[in-house]
Amino acid sequence: MRPQQASLSILTWKAPDTLSRTLQSLEPLRELFRERIVICQESDPREMDLAMQYGYRPIAVPYNVGIQEGLALAVEKSTSELVLVLENDCNYIGGEPGKTQLETCLSLFKEHHIDVIKLGELPTHPRKKYMKYWGSKFPPKRTPLGMLRWNEANLYKGEVLAYAEFEPGAVLEIERLADHLFLTSSRHAVWTNRAFLVSKGFFLGRLLQFARSNPTSRLVNGLPDLEHAINSPKNRNWWRNANFRIGLVKPGLFGHRRYDRPALDEKRGANATASHCDQ
């Protein structure tokens, strides 16, 4: 199988130290992508220079458009139909095996009619939010709360991959496509902004269109965040009921390592250098 031609697109906002380390981590993946771009919000000259230094095409955005519209630009400005989208703190952690896994994702994306593949690092064990619905043992078994809040529990079922002993045969809603690639439904996996492989048609024509048409009052730095629009209590049923085809990679290929933030970022000072796993 030959991988589909794809673009690698990174969203950044005045965090050159973080961007520099992420671009360095991505060097082993260069040959997999026909195009590499960086969306530079507020046209930060340091970030634009870094992009060119590492062989990426910088795209200057005069002001901060926020996470939702920044991700929209990351997909829109790509020339390939298939796009790997990263935020500037999504450092590559997959090593040489991860490169092969990513090639598999690129190859199987169209064949299996996948809508999006989540590539973020999995936690070392399921999160508390998962365990309150499914307990702490494998195979999963609904807790009383999981029985009471059936649909809410279902949305976190994909996090069962975090168990070392996970086997898809014990979880009927998850299918193995390759050694490290699994397929499930949006009924069983929440949307996350960080590190995903997506088609332009799905992202711009379905996901973004819904988010723009159904804004929420919760903002980040005064601007819309796609995660809030998709996962908010008033909107989340759309994501669940659409039954999108979601790919999951175990153990995940991209981390979350932050070294600096712009002075006006409301998240400044919080988890500045922390690594975080989030499915």
N, C-alpha and C positions, 0 to 999 in steps of 0.2 A: 504494500500500500504506500502511495506517495501522499505526504501531507497536503492538505488544501493550502493554497496561497493565502497568506494572512498578514495583517498589520499588527504591530505592537505599538500601543498608544498609552502615554503616561500623562496623568493630570498632576500639575504641581502649582503651588502658590507660595512663593517667596520662602522656600526652605532649601537653600542650596546645599547645605551639609547633608541633609537627608537624601536629596536627589542624587548627589554625587555618589554616595555609598550604594544607593539602589542601582544606579546605572553601572557601577563597577560590578555589582553582583550579577547583573544581567549579561555580562560579556559572553558567557558560554552559550547563550541562546541566539546570538546575532544571526547566524546563518539560517535559522528557521523562519525568518520573517522578511518578506520582500520590501517592507517599508517599516521605518521606526520613526515615531514622532513624539514630541513633548508639547503639551498645551501649557504655555507659560502665562499664568494669570498675573495681571499687572505688569506684564512684559519685563519681568525682572532680568536685567542684563547678565547677572551671574548665572542664572539658570539657563538662559539662552546660549551662553558661551559653553556651559557644561554639555548641553544637548549636542551642539556641533562637535565638541571635543570627542564625544563618544559615538559619533556617526548617526545622530538623530536629526530630524528636521524640526527646528523649533517653530512653533506657531504662537506669535505674540497676541495676547488678549489684553487690551488697554486697561481693563479693570477686573476686579474679582467678581465673577459671575456665580460663585457658589458651587457646591458639590454637584447638585443635580444638573445644572446647565453646563458645568465644566465637563462632566461625564458625557453629556450630549455632544459637546464639541469633540471630545476624544474619539467618539465613534463617527460622527458626521464628517470630520476632516480626514479620516482614513480612506484610502482608495480601494482597499480590499473589502469584500463582503464579510469576511471573517476577521474579527478583531479581538486581540488580547488586550484588555483594559486594566490598567494598574493605577492606583494612587501612588504618590511619590514615596511613600514609606513601605511599599510592598517589595521587600528585598527577596531575591531568589535564593531558595534554601535547598533546592532539589538535587544539586550535584549532578554527576553524570547519569545516574539512573533516572533522575527527574527529567532530563532532556529527552530520553526515550519515551517517558510517559507523556510528555507534552506532544511529541510527534504523534503518538497514538491518539491523543485527543483531537489533534488537527485532522488526522486521517479519518476518524470515525464520526466526526461531528455531523457531516451531511448524510452519511450512510444511515445513521440511526435517527435522523430528523430531530436532533437535539436543539433545544432553544437556547440554553445557556449551560456552561460548565463552571462550577465553582471550584476555584483552584487554591483557595486559602488554606493555610496550615490548620490541621485539626487539633483540638485540645488533646492532652495526654489521657484524659478520661472525660466522659460526658459531663456537661455542665449541670449545675444545680437545677436550672430551669427544666432540663430534660428529666432529671431524676425525680422531680416532684410529680411528674406524670407517669413515668415508666419504671421507677425504682432504680436500684444500683447494680442489678445483676443482669447477665446475659444468659439466655435470650430475654428480650424485654417483656414485661408483664405490666399491664395497666395498674396503677395505684387507684385508690378510691377517687382521688381528684381526677385522675386520667379517665375514669369511667364517667364522672360527672361532667367534665369539660372535654368531651370526646374530640371535637374538631380542633380545639386548641392543642390537645395532646398530640394529635396527628401531625400538626405542623412542625413539631420538633423530632419526629421519629427518625429522620435522616441522620441525626446526630449519633445514632447507634453505631455508626462506623468508627467512632472513637475507641470502642472496646477492642482490646488486643485480639480477643477470640472471635471477633465478628465474622460471620459467614452469611452471605445473602440468602441462602436456603432457609435460614431460620427467621427471616424477615421478608415476607412475601412481597412487600411493596418496593423492594430494592433488588435490581437485577445486575449481575456482573456482565460488563461488556468486554473487559480486558483485565489483566492482572491487577491494576490499580485504579481502574475506571468503572464506576457504577452508574446506573440509571434509576432515577426515581421520578416522582411527580412534584409539582409545586404544592400539592397537598401535604407533602412531608418534608419540605425544606424552605426555610425563610429566605427572603431576598437579602443579600448583602452587597454593598458597593465594592468591596475590596477584592481584587484579583479574580476576574472572570473572563471567559472566552464566550463571545456572543456573535450572532449575525447582525448586520446592520438593519436588515428588515425587521427582525424581532425587536431589537432595542428601540429603534426610532419609531417604528410603526405601531408597536403594541405597548411596550413598557413605558416609554417616555410620553407617548400620547395620553395614556391613562393618567400618569402622574401630573401632567400639566392641566388636564381637565378636572382633576380631583385634588386640588391643593389642600394642605393642612395648615393649621396655625403654628405648628412646631417648626422652628427654623434653626439653622446653624449660621451664626454670624449674620443674622437677619435675612438669610437667603434659603431657598428650598433645598432639602436634602432628599434624594431619591429614596433612601431607606425608610424615612418617615412616611413619605407618600404611599409607598407600597405596603408597609407593615402596620400602619396606624389602625386603631380599632375600627374606624369608620370605613376603611378601604380594604382591609386584609381579606375579606371574603372574595373579592375579585381575583386576587392572586391564587387563592386556594381553589376556587371553582373553575378557573381557566384550565387547570390540569396540565400546565406546561411541562415539557420534558426536560428534566434537570439532571445534568451530569455531576457526579461527585468524585473527587479524587482523594485517595487515601495513600499516604498521610498528608498530602497537600504539598504544593510546590512553592508557595510564597508566604513569607512571614509578615510581620508588622513591626518595623523598627524605626522609631522616630528620634531624630537628633536635634531638630530645631523647628520653630514655628514663627510665622510673622507676628510682629508686635501686637497687632489688632485681633489676632485669632482668639476667640473666647475659650478655646481649649488649651491655651498657652499655660505651661506649668503643670498640666495634668499628664502623667505618664510620658514625660518628655523623652525618656530613653527606654521605655518599657517595651518588651516583646509581648504580643498578644495573639492568642489563637481564637479565631471566630469563624464558625461555619456559616 
